[in-house]
Amino acid sequence: MDTDTLKQAAAAKAIELVRPGMKVGLGTGSTAKHFVRLLAERVAGGLNIVGIPTSETTRLDAEAQGIPLATLEEFPALDLTVDGADEIDVSLNAIKGGGGALLGEKIVAAASARMVVIADGTKLVQVLGRFPLPIEVMPFGLAAIRRAVEKVAAEAGCAGPALLRRGKDGLPFVTDGGHLILDAAVERIPDPPLLASHLNSIPGVVEHGLFIGLVQSAIIAEPDGVRVIDRA
């Protein structure tokens, strides 16, 4: 069973959580894209929901498929958000932001009564960090911000270079909010809450991709079936 089929299986399980009248946060990325497609099919069949996209990419995709959309200004409290993850551990701490939408994803997740991560089994890890940690930063003072990021990462026991993300054209990747992204190649994060706290203290760091305490459930699809991990 290929990875894309597993992503579809996780998305199909998450669709079962959607109820009529819900305000649903729509994640960004290849796995969330499957959820958006399945949700659009339900909407076409008469399901009454409103979607709040986490990125411009998701907004365009959902809009093209006929999902009614709104913003957090209109609905500041959401019932459910379904999104993917670059990594998630058994404690439901996650790394997100590989697609560059971590700021919008975290804002929407924090506004939701329940956040559910959908993923294939390769994304479930014992220790976060193999996937480089995305950190959204201001362009102003980039060198100083990068130096501070590398310093606090080392202090948190996960030293590694913070590399400026670039697009396919070789130019710096720019987020929907007009910021840049540093990808911290730390390899292993022994204490995710500690690193998150350190990163939050750096002036110029807009947001980071550590999702601590935000994920209530993870739907993990593996070749032998789909399982749900709930927060205790």
N, C-alpha and C positions, 0 to 999 in steps of 0.2 A: 504494500500500500504506500503510494507516494505521499510526500509531505502536503501537497496541495489538497489531496483527498482527506487527509486528517484535519486540515484547517476547516474544510467544509463540514466535517462531522462535528467539530467543536461549535461551529456557528449554528448548525442545525439544532444542537442541544440548547444553546442560549436562546434561540427563538421561542422555545417553550416557556420562557420566563416573561415574555411580553404579554400584557393584558390590555384590553380596550381602554382608551382614555389616558394611557401612560404618556409621560414626557420622557423620552428616551435619548440619552447621550449616545452619539454615533462616533465610534473610534476611528483611528487612522491606521492604515497599513494593510498588508496583503490579507491577513486573517479577518480583520474588521470589514474589509471589502466584501467578503463572503456574507457576513452578517447583514450588511446593508442590502445586498442583492436579495437575500431571503426575506428580509423585512419588507422590501418593495413588493415582493410577490404577495405577501399577506395584505399589504395596503391595497393592492390592486383587487384583492378578493373581498375587500370591505372592512378591513381592520382600521379602527379609528385611533391613530396615535399622532404625536408630534415629535419630530426628531430635532435634536440640537447637535450640529456637527462640531467636531473638535478641530477642524482645519478647513482651509479653503478647498483642498483637494477632495475631502469628504463631502463638503457642501455641494460642489459641482456634480459629484457622482450621484449623491442622493437626490438632488434636484432633477437630474436627467432621468432618474428612474421613477419619479413621481411621488416621492415621499414628502409629505407636508413638513416644512421646516420652520423653526423659530430660533430665537436667540435667548441667551441667559438674561438679557434685559427684560424680555417678555415673560420668561418663566425661570426665575432664579433658583427654584428648588425642583430637582428632577427626581423621578421615581427610580430610574435604572440607567446605568451606563454600561455598554458592552464594548470592550476594546481588546486589542492584542497586547503582547508584551515581547520584548527582546529576550528577557530572562525572568523567571519567577522561581522563588524558593518555596520550600514546604511551609514556611511561616507566612507566606503570601506577601513578602516583600518583593518588589519587582523593579526591573530596569526597563524604562521606556524611552523613546525619543530617537530610535534609529531612523525613523522617517522624517524627523525634524519638527514634529508637532507637539513636543512634550509640554510646552506651556499651556496650550489650549486643552490638551488632554488632561492635565492635572487640575486646571480650573474647573472643567466639566465634571471630573471625577469627584472633586471636593464638594460640588453642589448637588451630588446625587445621594439618595438614600441608600443605594446599593451599587457598588461597582463590581462587575464580573469580568475577569480576564479569560479570554479564549485563546487556546494555543495547542500546537502539536507537542508531543512528548519531548522533543528535543529542547524545548524552551524551559523545561522543569529541571532545576539544578539544586545541588546541595548548598553551594556557596555562590553568591552573585559575584560577577566581575570579569568573567571570561569575555563577555560582550563589553566593548568599550563604553564607559559611562558618558552619555551626552550631557553637556552643561551649556545652557543658553546664556550668553553673555552680551554685554553692551560692546559696540565697536570701540567706543572711547576708552582708552587706557588698556587696550587688549594685552599688551606685553606684561603689564603689572598684574592684571587679573589672572593671566595664565600662570605667572610665577606664584601668586597666592594660592591658586588651585593646586598646583603641584606640591606646595609646602604643606597645606592642610591634609592632602591625601597621604603624604608621607607620615604625618603626625598620627593619622588614623590607622596606620599599619598597612597601607596599600600604595606604596610609592610607584610612580609611573609617569610617563610623559603625557601632557595634555596637548593634543594635536588639533590644529585648526581644520575643521571640516571644509572640504572643497567639493564643488559640483562637478558634473561630467565635463564642463567647459574649463575646468582648472581654476575657476574663480571661487572666492569664498562663498560657501553656502549661506544664504540669507533666509531667515525664518519668516513666517507670516507676519510677525511683529516687527520685522526689520532688524533683528539681532543676528549675532553669529553663534556658532556652536563649536565648543571645544569637546573633543572626544578623549576622555581620560583612559588611557590603556593601563589600568591598574591590576588586571589579571585576577585578583582575588580580594574581596571586600569582607574582612572578618567581622566588622561591626557596622552594618549599613546605617542604623540610626545615628551613630556617632559621626560617620562621614557626612551624612545629610546635614546634621547640625553644624558641622564645620563649614560646609559649603554655603549654608544659609547666612553665615556671618560675613561673607566676603562682599564688599561693595563692588557693584558691577556684575555680579552673578544675578541674572534675572530669575532663573529656575534651573533645577537639575532633574535628571531622569530617574532618581530614586523615589519610588512610590512606597512610602512607609505608612502602614496603617490605613491605607485607602482601599485596598482590595478586600472585599468580603468573601468572594468565592472565585475559584479558578476551575474552568472546564478544560480538562486535558484529554486530548484525543491521541490514543496510541493504537498500534496495529491490533491489539487484543481487545479494544473497546474504549469507551469514553468514561472517564471518571470525574467526579466533582469533589473538590477540596474546599471545605468551608472553614472560615475563621472560627476558632473556638469561642 
